[in-house]
Amino acid sequence: MPLFRLSKRLDFPPAWLARSDGLLCIGGDLSPERILMAYKNGIFPWFSEKEPFLWWSPDPRLVLYPEDINISKSLKKKIKKNQFTVKVNTAFDQTILSCAKPRNDEGTWLVEEMIDAYSTLHAMGYAHSVETWREDKLVGGLYGLCIGASFFGESMFSLERDTSKMALVALANHVKKYHFDLIDCQVTTSHLLRMGATEISRNSFLDIIRRSVKKKLITDIWTPGTRLAIL
């Protein structure tokens, strides 16, 4: 498949035209309008420092249906000790910067342009952080975009063992109450598979989100400081 180059015009090629590695197109910009259009069409940006803007739509796609969240016995035991709390949108900037820190001596795809773009989307009410706290210290969490009845997960971090898992469990339980269709996990990892995520075809994913993103956006479930139940 050819690699499409985006112009200044606000559009994308169909996601099903992506290459076998999931790469669909290159270029464009990171305006809020373009990013939201991308997610609504099964596409997301992912690139490293000094690379051009790259847009992806992998096949298969990893998703987590909220009702399928799997909590291991060891994680459940740790949660029941009540040493951690999970909150929404109290430290978005701190969360995304923590996600951006390089891991295992590797670089980061969360470059300055991406941080700025998602911070703008947070200010617009689309991007949200789910944070795990030990008393007044942020020790783990995740962030992503909410569009309609889908949550598009972007990145997670842990400063203490299992704290990103706690944030994901709390998120799944939270959106399940509001009948969300799925949490998009983008690409497959063994860690997320163990937590209940599953691979579906790109076509199946596109069918789901085509309907899901048109559902009424529930904004008051992301009120800053909202405390989420982990179990």
N, C-alpha and C positions, 0 to 999 in steps of 0.2 A: 504494500500500500504506500502511496506517496505521503510525505509529511506536509501537511497543510500549513501555510503561513498566513497568520491573521493580519488584517489591515486595520486601519483606524475605525472602520465600520463595525458596529456592535453586532457581531454574529459569530457563530461557530459552525463547523461542519458537523454532520450527524455523528453521534458517539460511536455508532457501529462501524464507522470507517477507520477506527483506530488500528494501529499496527498490532502485531501479535504480542508485543511487550506492553501494550496499553497506551503508548504515546500517540496522541491524536494530532496536535498542532503546536505551533511555535509562534511567539510574538504577542502582539496586542498590548494590553495594559492590565493593571490591577485595580481598575476603578470598581467601586461597589456594584455598579450596574452590570459590569462584565462578569464579576465573580458570582453574583447571584444568578445571572443567566446560565453560567457554567454549571452550577450545582443543580439547577432545575432541569438541566439536560444531561445529567449523569457524568459531568466532567469536573475535574478539580485541578488547580495549579500545584506544581511540585517541581522545584528546581533548586540547585545549589548556588553558592556564591560564584559570581563571574559567568554563570550560565544565562542564556536568554530565558524569557518566560516560557515554560513548558506546560502543556495541558494534557491531562491523562483521562482515560476511561478504561480501566482494566477489565478483562474477562478471564476468569470469573471475578465477581465482586464479593467482598466479605461484608456481611451484614449481621447485626445482632437484633433479633426480634425481642423486644423488651421482656416478654413472658418467658423467654428461654434462658435468661441469665442464670449462670451456674455458679454457685457459691461453694467453694470447697469447705471441708470440715475445719481445716486449720484457719481459713479466713473467717469463717463464721465464729469460731472460738475467739479469735482476736477482736472481732467486732463487738462481741458480747461483753468484753471487758470495759466497754464504754470509755475508752481513753481518747477517742477521736470523735469529731463532729464534721459533718459535711454541709457546706453552705453554697449558695449561688451568688455569683457576681459581686463578691465583696473585694476581690483582688484580681481583676482580670489582667491588668498590666503585669503584675507580679507572676501570675500563672503563665502567661504566654512567654515571658522572658525566661522563666524556669524551663519551659518546654524547649526553648531555643538553645539552651546550653549544650555544647558538644558532648557526646557520650562515647566512651571507649576510644578516645583519641581520634575520633572521626569529626568531620565538619558537621555543619547543620544546614538543613534545607530552610529553616526558619530565618531567612535573611531579613535585613532591615526593611526592605520593601514589603515583605509579607507581614511583618509585625505591624507596620503602619497601616496596611490594608485591612487587616482583621481588627485592629483597634478602631478604625473608622466604622467598620461594620458593627462593632460592639456599641459604639456611640449611637448608631442608628437603630439598635434594638434587635439585631440579627445574631450577633456573635455573643456567646455566653461562656462563662467559666464555672466549673463545678470543682470546689476546693475542699480538700481534707485538711483539717486543723487539729493540732494537739495544743489545747488551750489557745494561746494567742499566736502560735507559730504555724505558718503554712508549710505543710510537710508533703503534700502531694496534690494531684488534681489533673484536670483535663479541660480542653476548650473545644468549641465547635460552633456550627451554625444551626439555627432552628429556622426551617422554612416549612410552613404549613404543618403537617403532622409527621415530619421527618427531622431527625437530628443528625447532622453530618459531622461526625467526629473528626478532629484534626490532629491532635497530639496529646500525649499524657506525660506526666513526670512523677517521680517518687524521690523524696529525700529520706524517707523511712520505708522499710519493706512493706509492701502490700497497700500503700496508701493510694496509689492510682487505681488499684482494683476496687478499693472502697468507694472512690468517686464514681467509677463506672457502675457499680452495683446500685448506688444511690440514684444515679441518673436513670438507669433502667427502671427502677421501681417508681421513680417520679413520673417519667413519661408514660409508663404503662397505665397510670391512673387517668391519664388524659387521652388514652386510646391512640397513641402514636403508632405509626405503621412500622417504623424501624429506626435503628441507629446505624448509620453508614460507617463502616470501619475501613473502607477503601481497599487495602491490600491485606493479604493473608499473613497472619503470624500465629505460631503455635500457642502463644500466650492468650490471644483472643479466642482461638478455637477452644481452649480449655475452659474459657469463661462462658461458652455457649454460642459464640458466633458461628456462622455457617456460610459456605460459599454458594452463591447463586449465579446463574448466567447473567451476562450484561443485559440481554433482552428482558429477562424477568425483572431485573433491577429497574430498568427504564420504564417498564409497564407499571411498576408499583409507584415510583416517584412521580410519574406523569400525573397520576391522580392525587397523590399525597400532598404535593407542594401547592395544589389548588385549594386545599382545605383551609378553613379559617385559622389564621395565626393567633394562637393563644399567647398573649404577652404577659399577663399578670402572674404566670407561673415562674417567671424569671426575675421577680422583684428582688433587688439587691438585699442580701441578708437572710433570704428565705432558707430555713434549715431543712435539710432533706433527711428522711429516715433511711438509714443504711439497710436495716432489715425490716 
